[in-house]
Amino acid sequence: MSLIKKIILIVPIIFFSYFGQLSAEEIKKIGKYKDWVSMVVTEATGKVCFAQSSPILQAPKSNKRDAKLFIAFRPADKIIDEVSVTAGYEFNNSNSVIAQSGKNKFKFDIKEQGFAWIADTKIEFRMIKRMKKGSRIMITGYNQKGSQTIDHYSLLGFTKAYNATKKACS
């Protein structure tokens, strides 16, 4: 599946969940696992399942943003283990969005409509594998003015949230 098609398919679900515009009947919480939440949305084309978390620490502290980190599954479109992030602003195109856990770094290749994705499924798989072993992951991004932000996400509960999310869409 092309990257553009992949983006077009997942952006609406993340967008709606991000802004909380779906009713309680349309979006179902599977469970809360420490710092992660698993959810499922049923669309005409099938289920979309995702785990999400909000940062436990943001820098700069004075810049309050609604940032989130997601892992999504969309079986009808053969999309699994899709990693995406929003920092609560539109990323600029001059700087990279990077996730770092320990010595491991992962670059988000696609930035569109305030979200960033990893283009290579093998890199997504390696990132998820690292997230299962780690305790924290940091996402560094840059806004349109070029100012850097760093969001620290706890990985406590990630493995259970990931497994519940994957099971809900299998």
C-alpha positions as CSV (number, residue, x, y, z in Angstrom):
1,M,0.0,0.0,0.0
2,S,1.4,3.4,-0.9
3,L,2.4,5.8,1.9
4,I,-0.1,8.4,0.7
5,K,-3.0,5.9,0.8
6,K,-1.8,4.8,4.2
7,I,-1.9,8.4,5.5
8,I,-5.3,9.1,3.9
9,L,-6.8,6.0,5.6
10,I,-5.5,6.6,9.1
11,V,-5.6,10.5,9.5
12,P,-9.4,10.7,9.9
13,I,-9.6,8.2,12.8
14,I,-6.6,9.8,14.6
15,F,-8.0,13.3,13.9
16,F,-11.4,12.5,15.3
17,S,-10.1,10.6,18.3
18,Y,-7.6,13.5,18.9
19,F,-10.3,16.1,19.0
20,G,-12.8,13.9,20.8
21,Q,-15.5,14.5,18.2
22,L,-16.7,10.8,18.1
23,S,-19.5,9.9,20.3
24,A,-19.1,7.2,23.0
25,E,-21.0,4.7,20.8
26,E,-18.5,5.2,17.9
27,I,-15.3,5.0,19.9
28,K,-15.0,2.2,22.5
29,K,-12.4,2.1,25.2
30,I,-10.9,-1.4,25.5
31,G,-8.9,-0.7,28.6
32,K,-6.5,1.5,30.4
33,Y,-3.1,0.1,31.1
34,K,-1.1,2.4,33.4
35,D,-0.1,5.3,31.1
36,W,-1.7,3.8,27.9
37,V,-5.3,3.5,26.7
38,S,-6.6,1.1,24.1
39,M,-9.6,1.9,21.9
40,V,-11.5,0.6,18.9
41,V,-13.6,2.4,16.3
42,T,-16.0,0.5,14.0
43,E,-16.2,2.1,10.5
44,A,-18.1,1.0,7.4
45,T,-14.8,-0.6,6.2
46,G,-14.1,-2.4,9.4
47,K,-12.5,-1.9,12.8
48,V,-9.7,0.4,13.6
49,C,-7.9,-0.3,16.9
50,F,-5.3,1.9,18.5
51,A,-3.4,2.5,21.7
52,Q,-2.5,6.0,22.7
53,S,-0.7,7.9,25.4
54,S,-0.1,11.5,26.4
55,P,3.3,12.9,27.5
56,I,4.2,12.7,31.2
57,L,6.6,15.6,30.6
58,Q,6.8,18.3,28.0
59,A,9.5,20.9,27.1
60,P,9.3,23.8,27.1
61,K,7.0,23.7,30.1
62,S,5.4,27.0,29.2
63,N,4.1,25.7,25.9
64,K,1.0,23.5,26.8
65,R,0.2,21.3,23.9
66,D,-2.2,18.3,23.3
67,A,0.5,15.8,22.2
68,K,-0.2,12.1,21.7
69,L,1.6,8.9,20.6
70,F,-0.3,6.2,18.8
71,I,0.0,2.6,17.6
72,A,-2.8,1.6,15.2
73,F,-4.2,-1.5,13.5
74,R,-6.5,-1.3,10.5
75,P,-7.0,-4.9,9.4
76,A,-9.4,-4.2,6.5
77,D,-6.5,-2.1,4.9
78,K,-3.8,-4.6,6.0
79,I,-2.2,-1.9,8.2
80,I,-0.7,-3.2,11.4
81,D,1.8,-1.7,13.9
82,E,1.4,1.8,12.6
83,V,3.3,4.3,14.7
84,S,2.2,8.0,14.6
85,V,2.6,11.1,16.8
86,T,1.2,14.5,17.1
87,A,2.8,17.3,19.1
88,G,-0.3,19.5,19.1
89,Y,1.0,21.7,16.3
90,E,2.0,21.5,12.6
91,F,5.5,20.1,12.2
92,N,7.9,22.1,10.0
93,N,9.4,20.5,7.0
94,S,13.0,21.6,7.6
95,N,13.6,19.5,10.8
96,S,13.1,15.8,11.5
97,V,10.7,14.4,14.1
98,I,12.7,11.8,16.1
99,A,11.8,9.3,18.7
100,Q,14.5,8.2,21.1
101,S,14.5,5.5,23.7
102,G,17.9,4.8,25.3
103,K,20.4,4.8,22.5
104,N,17.8,3.8,19.9
105,K,16.5,6.6,17.5
106,F,13.6,6.4,15.1
107,K,12.9,9.0,12.4
108,F,9.4,9.9,11.4
109,D,9.5,10.3,7.6
110,I,6.1,11.7,6.8
111,K,4.6,14.9,8.4
112,E,1.1,15.9,7.4
113,Q,-1.8,17.8,9.1
114,G,0.0,18.0,12.5
115,F,0.9,14.2,12.6
116,A,4.1,12.3,11.8
117,W,4.5,8.7,10.6
118,I,7.3,6.3,10.0
119,A,7.3,5.1,6.4
120,D,9.2,1.8,6.8
121,T,7.2,-1.0,8.5
122,K,10.5,-2.7,9.6
123,I,11.4,0.5,11.5
124,E,7.9,0.6,13.0
125,F,8.4,-3.0,14.2
126,R,11.8,-2.2,15.7
127,M,10.4,0.8,17.5
128,I,7.5,-1.1,18.9
129,K,9.9,-3.9,20.0
130,R,12.0,-1.2,21.8
131,M,8.9,0.4,23.3
132,K,8.0,-3.0,24.9
133,K,11.4,-3.2,26.6
134,G,11.8,0.5,27.5
135,S,10.4,2.6,30.3
136,R,10.3,6.0,28.4
137,I,10.5,7.3,24.9
138,M,11.1,11.0,23.9
139,I,9.7,12.6,20.8
140,T,11.5,15.7,19.5
141,G,9.8,17.9,17.0
142,Y,9.9,21.4,15.6
143,N,7.0,23.8,15.1
144,Q,6.6,26.1,12.1
145,K,8.8,28.8,13.7
146,G,11.6,26.2,14.1
147,S,11.2,26.0,17.9
148,Q,12.1,22.6,19.4
149,T,9.7,20.6,21.6
150,I,10.4,17.4,23.5
151,D,7.6,15.2,24.7
152,H,8.5,12.4,27.2
153,Y,6.1,9.4,27.1
154,S,6.0,6.7,29.8
155,L,6.0,3.2,28.4
156,L,4.4,1.8,31.6
157,G,1.5,-0.3,30.4
158,F,2.5,-0.1,26.7
159,T,2.9,-3.9,26.2
160,K,-0.5,-4.7,27.7
161,A,-2.2,-1.9,25.8
162,Y,-0.5,-3.0,22.6
163,N,-1.5,-6.6,23.1
164,A,-5.1,-5.7,23.9
165,T,-5.3,-3.4,20.8
166,K,-3.8,-6.0,18.5
167,K,-6.2,-8.7,19.8
168,A,-9.2,-6.4,19.3
169,C,-8.4,-6.1,15.7
170,S,-7.3,-9.7,15.0
